[in-house]
Amino acid sequence: MLIRRRSALKQGFTLIELLVVIAIIAVLVSLLMPAVQQAREAARRTQCKNNIKQLGLAMHNYHGVHRSFPPGWVDQNGGIAANWGWCVYIMPMIEQANLYTRLAVGVESLGRSLDNPVKLRLMTKPLPGFRCPSDTAPDVNNQNTLRSDNGVEHAAAISNYIGTNGGAEWRQTDIGGTFGQNSRIRIRDFTDGTSNTLMIGERAWVLLNPVTGQVSCKAGSIYGVSSDGTGFRQRHAMAMGLYGINQTGPDNVSQPVLSPPLDQCTRSYNSRHVGGAQFLLADGSVRFVSENIERDQSGTNGNFLFQNLLNKADGNVIGEY
């Protein structure tokens, strides 16, 4: 009986064997985790691409009904209060017709609607179709706020998708891109070709700068643009091409210092996808554009590929990208 009991005890694992097994499992997990994270990011990137694709379909449906693409924003009050932006005007085309109707877009200005508690509550609810799954933004944008008629700044739902104002500095009348104040751009206006013109791109909530750390890019607002008292803050719903994709600082010391300081990424395009951002072209297709694309670093808006893609009618030849 004693011999049998000892042989039974010998069938178990020793402490060293257990430690070896645990170490092997830890190594396997460490090898698998990057692959799992990459698979998750690939899925998020695909969902983001699909969101932008749906916005493209909505844009063309809007054009079919109104014979033009939606305006960047419509100045309904002539003052400094907020005005409805392009995202709102395509809501009936993305299954948000009820929200569009309840907000009385076009009948009542955004500035006045922000003073209405019921409508404000509607505007704080997140809309997944305007959010990139890879982004880290909260549900409402407390950085790019909207000013009501009563002068109160309100946080509304965030959008990671920003319209194109053009390849240079902000323009309101002579619009180089697709969106501007009271704009009414038609397909025929894209003389460079709809397949050669970027219409909508991404903007993240924050980016990481290897030198300065986290940089706030503030994403955008679904509902429109506001004012800082001196001019409309187009960056709420649009971007310009003066700065590069995922740029977090100035190109060189000769560029003007903004006062108050403003990170370049708050007015341009960027994303949490590695290496670039996704864009909608005016023909409805979606393409990932590298952050290393050729662009103008001197601010002269010359014949450079990125600016050429953002302008709809500059007459420049588009190369490979």
Buried (B, 14 or more C-beta within 10 A) or exposed (E): EEEEEEEEEEEEEEEEEEEEEEEEEEEEEEEEEEEEEEEEBEEBBEBBBEBBBBBBBBBBBBBEEEEBBBBBBBBBBEEBBBBBBBBBBBBBBBEBEEBBEEBEBEEBBBBBBBBBEEBBEBBEEBBEBBBBBBBEBEEBBEBBBBBBBEEBEBBBBBBBBBBBBBBBEBBBEEBBBBBBBBBEBEBEBBEBEBEBBBBBBBBBBBBEBEEEEEBBBBBBBBBBBBBEEEEBBBBBBBBBBBBBBBBBEBBEEEBEEEEEEEBBBBBBBBBBBEEBBBBBBBBBEBBBBEBEBBBBBEBEBEEBBBBBBBBBBBEBEEEEE
